[in-house]
Amino acid sequence: MPSVFLYHVVGDLTVGKPEMVEFYETETVESAIRAIGESTECGIPVWKRKSHVGMIENSETRLQRFVGILNSLDIVAFLASTECLEDQDKAIKTPVSQVVVPNTSLLKQVDPATRLIDALEMMKQGVRRLIVPKSMGWKGMSKRFSILYNGKWLKNADTPNSSSNNNLTINTNRPSSSGTSNHNKFCCLSREDVIRFLIGCLGALAPLPLSSISSLGAINSNYNSVEASLPAIEATRKLPEDPSAIAVVEPIPNGQCKIIGEISASRLWKCDYPAAAWALANLSAGQFVMGVEDNVAGRSLPDFAVNSAVDDGNTATGTGSTRLRKFSSRSIGFNPGNSIRIGRSIYRGRCAPLTCKISSSLAAVMAQMLSHRATHVWVIEDHSDDILVGVVGYADILAAVTKQPASLTHVNPPEGFATLV
């Protein structure tokens, strides 16, 4: 087990993190769209309100108020229903309690003194957010690889041998690292925060970072997909949980599939939600991800109403005007930077999904995800363009970095890395 997991604590990752602001289930979909745009991992935790103002909560009562995590794909799928498309103004005023999928297992509260390895184990088991009390006595990063955390972080009253460095039992009820904690203030750690921390510790994780994702067993072959010729709405009949993404594929004669795009929470993160909902309900999956021109083969696509208060400068006051817009691939974010001008028209091409090869190193995939603020990377074959074999998400990376060295098989280093002798 890499020592960085044993001698670092959750508190090391919270330095500089802003105070968590709860988003309540009584808020509207319109408010959720704004909050998601400012969030990490394209989603926000949703809470029930306190029974009375100023009440003091413990960890158990606080978690009882947690409802679930709402992401951009959930909202677009909701807005794409027939009822919502008929009255978009009413739809975006809907309370998020009618949209979010309840799942209380996605969030846990931990003490700043919780070891990093314990936090990773929780996330491997499905936890996506950790809420951590903001200690008034916090003094910053602990000494690197120090055994002690304010003299008490390895102490565990639940086990007789509290001094053992090999005790990896998860204990979320450790005493606070400071005697003067403000129990009303918390910060929220996401899996992206953990991956960002780990990529700064690649040396301590050696040789895992240079191992291929295939050798580490990090490729998840149980992914969701939809054929490009099918209606895009088919992708949302059963929304995937983790990662929240559906591959759009084209079958080829040998029974395999090529990936041409994706419908995902990360791709729809900061899109024009009403426009994306209209496209999801009216276009094929291939048209949705490849991008559709304002005029296809001389046939103008229908106009539809979009409430500009969702994304214009009058959002805060709610005074945005409603105007008609024509559907364009640009309005839902599928507009790559490189466009090709052909004659008088512009072919925008497809917004290619984020992919890696089977032989790609773990470090390279981690860097891809962080640089693109993505929750996953699609895996394709090494020598066949776009042949989809699986996906790598946050959970797969966390499982890979905590793999015991003895379980790793000897493999050649990924292409592009020289062998040191």
C-alpha positions in Angstrom: 0.0 0.0 0.0 1.6 3.4 -1.0 2.6 5.3 2.1 0.8 8.5 0.8 -2.5 6.8 1.6 -1.5 5.9 5.2 0.2 9.1 6.2 -2.1 11.7 4.7 -5.5 12.6 6.1 -8.7 14.1 4.6 -7.8 17.4 6.2 -4.9 17.8 3.9 -7.3 18.0 1.0 -9.6 20.6 2.5 -7.0 23.5 2.8 -8.5 26.4 0.8 -11.8 24.7 0.2 -14.8 27.0 0.4 -17.6 26.6 2.9 -20.3 24.3 1.7 -23.7 25.9 0.9 -26.6 23.5 1.1 -29.0 23.4 -1.9 -32.5 22.5 -0.8 -35.0 20.2 -2.5 -37.6 23.1 -2.5 -35.4 25.1 -4.9 -36.4 25.2 -8.5 -34.9 23.5 -11.5 -33.8 26.9 -12.8 -31.8 27.5 -9.6 -30.3 24.0 -9.9 -29.1 24.8 -13.4 -27.2 27.8 -12.1 -25.8 25.8 -9.1 -24.7 22.9 -11.3 -22.8 25.3 -13.5 -20.6 26.3 -10.6 -20.2 22.8 -9.2 -17.7 20.0 -9.6 -18.4 16.6 -11.2 -21.5 18.2 -12.9 -23.7 17.7 -9.9 -24.9 19.1 -6.6 -25.9 17.4 -3.3 -29.6 18.1 -2.5 -30.8 18.5 1.1 -34.0 18.7 3.1 -34.3 21.9 5.1 -33.7 21.8 8.9 -36.8 21.3 11.0 -36.1 24.6 12.7 -33.5 27.4 12.2 -30.4 27.3 14.4 -30.8 23.7 15.4 -27.6 21.8 16.4 -27.1 18.6 14.4 -24.9 15.6 14.9 -23.5 13.6 12.0 -26.5 11.2 12.0 -29.2 13.8 11.9 -27.4 15.8 9.3 -27.1 12.8 6.9 -30.8 12.1 7.4 -31.5 15.4 5.6 -29.4 14.4 2.6 -31.6 13.4 -0.4 -29.2 12.7 -3.3 -27.1 14.2 -6.0 -28.6 16.0 -9.0 -26.6 16.3 -12.2 -27.1 18.0 -15.6 -28.2 14.8 -17.4 -31.0 14.3 -14.9 -32.3 17.8 -15.6 -32.1 17.5 -19.4 -33.9 14.2 -19.3 -36.6 15.7 -17.1 -37.0 18.7 -19.4 -37.2 16.4 -22.4 -40.5 14.9 -21.3 -43.6 15.8 -23.4 -45.2 17.6 -20.5 -42.2 19.8 -19.8 -41.6 20.6 -23.5 -45.2 21.8 -23.8 -44.8 24.3 -20.9 -41.1 25.1 -20.4 -41.7 28.0 -18.1 -43.6 25.7 -15.7 -41.0 23.0 -16.0 -38.0 25.1 -14.9 -40.0 26.3 -11.9 -40.5 22.7 -10.8 -39.0 21.9 -7.3 -35.9 19.7 -7.7 -37.5 17.2 -5.2 -39.4 16.0 -8.3 -36.3 15.5 -10.3 -33.5 14.2 -8.0 -33.2 10.5 -7.5 -33.0 9.8 -3.7 -29.8 8.0 -2.8 -28.4 8.6 0.7 -25.4 6.4 0.2 -23.7 8.9 -2.1 -22.5 11.2 0.8 -20.7 10.6 4.1 -19.5 12.9 6.8 -15.9 12.4 8.1 -13.5 14.1 10.5 -10.5 16.0 9.1 -8.3 13.4 10.9 -9.7 10.5 8.8 -6.9 8.8 6.9 -6.9 9.1 3.2 -6.9 5.4 2.7 -10.2 5.2 4.7 -11.7 7.9 2.5 -10.7 6.1 -0.6 -12.3 2.9 0.6 -15.6 4.8 1.1 -15.4 6.2 -2.4 -14.6 2.8 -3.8 -17.8 1.6 -2.2 -19.9 4.3 -3.9 -19.6 7.5 -1.9 -19.2 10.5 -4.2 -19.0 13.3 -1.7 -17.4 13.7 1.7 -18.4 16.6 4.0 -15.7 17.6 6.4 -16.1 20.0 9.4 -14.0 23.1 9.0 -11.9 23.2 12.1 -11.2 26.6 13.7 -7.8 25.3 14.8 -6.7 24.1 11.4 -3.0 25.0 10.7 -2.6 23.8 7.1 -1.0 20.8 5.5 0.4 18.2 7.9 4.0 17.3 7.5 4.5 15.0 4.6 4.5 11.3 5.6 4.3 12.3 9.3 2.9 9.5 11.5 1.2 11.9 13.8 -1.7 14.3 12.9 -1.8 16.9 15.8 -0.7 14.0 18.0 -3.9 12.0 17.7 -4.9 11.0 14.2 -3.8 7.4 14.4 -5.5 6.8 17.8 -8.5 4.6 17.5 -10.5 4.0 20.7 -12.4 1.1 19.0 -9.3 -1.1 18.7 -7.0 -2.4 21.4 -3.8 -1.8 19.3 -4.3 1.8 18.3 -0.6 2.3 17.5 -0.5 -0.2 14.7 0.4 1.4 11.3 -1.3 -1.5 9.5 -4.8 -0.8 11.0 -6.9 0.2 8.0 -10.3 -0.1 9.7 -12.5 2.7 8.5 -13.5 4.9 11.5 -15.5 8.0 10.7 -16.1 8.8 14.3 -12.5 9.7 15.2 -12.1 12.6 17.7 -11.8 15.9 16.0 -8.3 17.1 15.2 -9.0 20.3 17.1 -10.8 20.8 20.3 -12.5 24.0 19.0 -14.3 22.9 15.8 -17.1 25.0 14.4 -19.7 22.3 13.8 -21.9 24.5 11.7 -19.4 25.0 8.9 -18.4 22.3 6.4 -16.6 21.9 3.2 -17.3 19.3 0.5 -14.7 17.0 -1.1 -15.5 15.3 -4.4 -13.7 12.5 -6.2 -12.2 15.0 -8.5 -10.5 16.7 -5.5 -9.0 13.3 -4.5 -7.8 12.6 -8.1 -6.3 16.1 -8.3 -4.4 15.5 -5.0 -3.2 12.0 -6.1 -1.8 13.3 -9.4 0.5 15.5 -7.4 1.8 12.4 -5.6 2.6 10.3 -8.6 6.1 9.6 -7.4 4.8 8.1 -4.2 2.4 5.9 -6.1 5.1 4.3 -8.4 5.0 2.0 -10.3 1.2 2.3 -10.6 1.0 5.6 -12.6 3.1 4.2 -15.5 1.2 0.9 -15.6 -1.4 0.5 -18.3 -5.1 0.7 -17.4 -5.5 -2.7 -18.9 -2.9 -4.3 -16.5 -4.5 -2.6 -13.5 -8.0 -3.9 -14.4 -9.3 -0.3 -14.5 -11.3 -0.7 -17.7 -15.0 -1.1 -17.0 -16.8 -3.1 -19.7 -20.3 -2.6 -18.2 -21.1 0.7 -19.9 -24.3 2.1 -21.3 -24.7 2.7 -25.0 -27.3 3.6 -27.6 -27.1 3.2 -31.4 -26.8 6.4 -33.4 -29.8 5.6 -35.5 -32.1 5.3 -32.5 -34.0 8.3 -31.0 -31.7 10.2 -28.5 -34.4 10.0 -25.8 -33.8 6.2 -25.7 -30.5 7.0 -23.9 -32.4 8.3 -20.9 -34.9 5.5 -20.5 -32.7 4.2 -17.7 -30.1 6.8 -16.6 -26.7 5.2 -15.6 -25.5 5.9 -12.1 -21.7 6.0 -12.4 -20.4 7.4 -14.6 -23.5 9.3 -15.7 -22.8 8.8 -19.4 -24.1 6.9 -22.4 -21.9 6.1 -25.4 -23.5 6.7 -28.8 -22.2 4.0 -31.1 -22.4 2.7 -34.7 -22.3 -1.1 -35.1 -19.8 -2.5 -37.6 -20.1 -5.9 -39.5 -17.8 -7.8 -37.1 -20.2 -7.3 -34.2 -18.2 -4.5 -32.5 -19.1 -0.9 -32.2 -17.5 2.4 -33.0 -18.0 5.3 -30.6 -19.0 8.5 -32.3 -20.0 10.6 -29.2 -21.7 10.5 -25.8 -24.7 11.8 -23.9 -23.4 12.5 -20.5 -23.7 14.8 -17.5 -20.2 16.2 -18.1 -20.9 17.0 -21.8 -24.2 18.7 -20.8 -22.7 20.5 -17.8 -23.0 24.1 -19.0 -25.2 23.7 -22.0 -28.4 25.5 -23.0 -30.8 23.1 -21.1 -34.1 23.8 -22.9 -32.3 23.5 -26.3 -30.6 20.2 -25.2 -34.0 18.9 -24.0 -35.7 19.7 -27.3 -32.9 18.0 -29.2 -33.0 15.0 -26.9 -36.7 14.6 -27.5 -36.7 15.2 -31.3 -33.4 14.0 -32.8 -31.6 10.7 -33.2 -28.7 10.0 -30.9 -26.3 10.4 -33.8 -27.8 13.8 -34.7 -27.6 14.9 -31.1 -23.9 14.2 -30.6 -22.6 14.9 -34.2 -24.2 18.4 -34.3 -26.9 19.5 -36.6 -26.8 22.6 -38.8 -29.4 25.3 -38.5 -30.5 24.2 -42.0 -30.3 20.5 -43.0 -30.6 19.7 -46.7 -32.5 22.9 -47.2 -35.1 22.0 -44.5 -35.2 24.5 -41.7 -35.6 22.9 -38.3 -38.6 24.1 -36.3 -38.4 27.1 -33.9 -39.0 26.5 -30.3 -39.4 28.7 -27.2 -36.5 29.1 -24.8 -36.7 31.0 -21.6 -33.6 33.2 -21.8 -33.7 33.7 -18.0 -31.9 30.4 -17.7 -28.7 31.7 -19.2 -28.8 35.4 -19.8 -27.6 38.3 -17.6 -31.0 38.8 -16.0 -30.9 35.4 -14.2 -30.5 36.8 -10.8 -33.6 39.0 -11.0 -35.7 36.5 -13.0 -36.6 39.2 -15.4 -35.2 37.5 -18.5 -37.3 37.7 -21.6 -38.7 34.7 -23.6 -37.8 34.6 -27.2 -37.8 32.1 -30.0 -34.6 30.4 -31.0 -33.8 28.0 -33.8 -32.1 24.8 -32.7 -28.3 24.7 -33.4 -25.7 22.3 -32.3 -23.9 25.3 -30.8 -26.7 25.8 -28.3 -26.1 22.5 -26.6 -22.3 22.7 -26.4 -21.5 20.4 -29.3 -19.4 22.8 -31.2 -15.7 21.9 -31.5 -13.1 24.5 -31.7 -11.9 23.5 -35.2 -14.5 24.1 -37.8 -14.1 23.6 -41.5 -15.6 26.1 -44.0 -17.0 24.4 -47.1 -18.4 26.8 -49.7 -20.8 29.2 -47.9 -21.5 26.9 -45.0 -19.5 25.8 -42.0 -19.3 22.1 -41.2 -18.7 22.0 -37.5 -18.1 18.3 -37.4 -18.6 16.2 -34.4 -17.7 17.0 -30.8 -15.5 13.9 -30.3 -15.8 12.0 -27.0 -12.8 11.9 -24.7 -11.0 8.6 -25.4 -7.8 6.7 -24.5 -6.2 3.5 -25.6 -6.1 0.1 -23.8 -2.4 0.6 -23.4 -2.7 4.1 -22.0 -1.1 4.6 -18.6 -3.1 5.4 -15.5 -1.3 8.7 -15.1 -2.2 9.8 -18.6 -5.9 8.9 -18.1 -6.0 10.8 -14.8 -4.4 13.8 -16.5 -7.0 13.6 -19.3 -9.9 13.6 -16.9 -8.6 16.5 -14.8 -7.7 18.7 -17.8 -11.1 18.2 -19.4 -13.0 18.3 -16.1 -14.6 15.0 -17.1 -15.9 12.2 -14.9 -14.8 9.4 -17.3 -12.8 8.5 -20.4 -13.9 6.0 -23.0 -11.5 3.2 -23.9 -10.9 2.2 -27.5 -8.7 -0.5 -29.0 -5.0 0.2 -29.7 -4.9 -0.5 -33.4 -8.6 0.0 -34.5 -9.9 3.5 -34.6 -12.8 4.2 -32.3 -13.6 0.5 -31.5 -15.2 0.8 -28.0 -14.1 -1.6 -25.4 -15.1 0.1 -22.1 -14.9 3.2 -19.9 -12.7 4.4 -17.0 -14.4 6.4 -14.3 -13.4 7.8 -10.9 -14.3 4.6 -9.1 -12.2 2.6 -11.5 -9.2 4.9 -10.9 -9.5 4.8 -7.1 -9.7 1.0 -7.2 -6.6 0.9 -9.4 -4.4 3.2 -7.3 -5.2 1.2 -4.1 -4.3 -2.2 -5.8 -1.8 -4.2 -3.9 1.5 -4.5 -5.8 1.4 -8.3 -5.4 -1.7 -8.4 -7.6 -0.1 -6.6 -10.5 1.2 -8.6 -13.4 4.4 -7.7 -15.1 3.7 -5.7 -18.2 5.7 -3.7 -20.6 5.6 0.1 -20.0 3.1 2.1 -22.1 4.3 3.5 -25.4 6.2 6.7 -25.1 7.9 5.8 -21.9 11.6 4.8 -21.9 12.7 1.9 -19.7 15.3 3.0 -17.2 18.3 0.7 -16.6 
